[in-house]
Amino acid sequence: MTKYKNNLSYEQYMKQGLCSLSSSLSLKVYKRAGGDLFLKSTFDKQRDYRVLIAWKGEPIEGSQFIVDRQFWHMSNQNDGDRGYMRSLADRKLNAINDAMNRGKDENKHA
């Protein structure tokens, strides 16, 4: 059974959005804060995930973010929750799309 796009979780929405931009993009999800001191001070290992967006398996600098585990997996059936989740995801997806387009433009002029 295919899920309607309206009910996608944050995780599913991000994966689908990245896949539509490029098959080279992926998500890496971690249950620990890693070596970043700032993240360690704000990260709750019982409640949060650390998420990185990767290009061909290599993390993209500045793409790291923290998300609540429940929010990450929650099916967004409520319009308010869905709108909020999409606004967060779309900012990240649009930034990646813009960076990819700038890279294409630079290659054309080189």
C-alpha positions, 0 to 999 in steps of 0.5 A: 500500500502506497502512503500518501505524500501528505502523511509522510514522516519528516524522515520519509519526506527528507529521503524522498526530497533528497532522492528527487534532487540526486541519487547521490544524496543520502541521510546519515542518522546517529544516536549520539552527538559525536565530537562537537562540543556544542552538540554535546551540550544540547543533545539528549541521547535518549530523545534526539537524533543527529542527522547529516546530509551526505553526498556520495556517502561523505557528509556535507559541511554544515548540513548537520542538525538535531531532531527529536526522535518522535518527530522524525518518525511521526506520520504527519496527519495533522495539517499544522504538524505537517506544515511545520515539518515541511517548512523545516525540511523544505528549507534544507532541501531548498538550500541543497538545491540552490547549492547544486544549481550554483555548482552547475552554473560555475561549471558552465562558466569554467 
